[in-house]
Amino acid sequence: MVVDDDDDFRRLVVDFLTMDGYLTIEAADAHAALSIFQQQRETIDLVLTDIQMPGGGGLALAREIEKLNHPTTILFMSAAPGDCQASVSILEKPFAKNELKRRVESALASHRGS
């Protein structure tokens, strides 16, 4: 699932992932993403979410997903990773398609290995 409030950016990321063979679901904010996740959690292996979004960011979304006790990998992205106080791995925007692919593959491999 790709979660970002910037429609154009989100669609670009979805296009990149689709070209790499991933099935994707998209959400424009954390509230919509949580609702989708609750309905489709069995089909979602990775949540790629922006950290800072209006109405609730990616860190809050990750905490809500963790409460559902379903093993899912969360990969964060941000245009201003220095502003984030969290000790999480962040994919810095803008990023190249190759970097996105590498980080998604790595996150999914780590998830499958745990």
Buried (B, 14 or more C-beta within 10 A) or exposed (E): BBBBBBEEBBEBBBEBBEEEEBEBBBBBBBBBBBEBBEEEBEEBBBBBBBBBBEEBBBBBBBEBBEEEEEEBBBBBBBEEBEEBEBEBEBBEBEBEBEEBBEBBEEBBEEBEEE
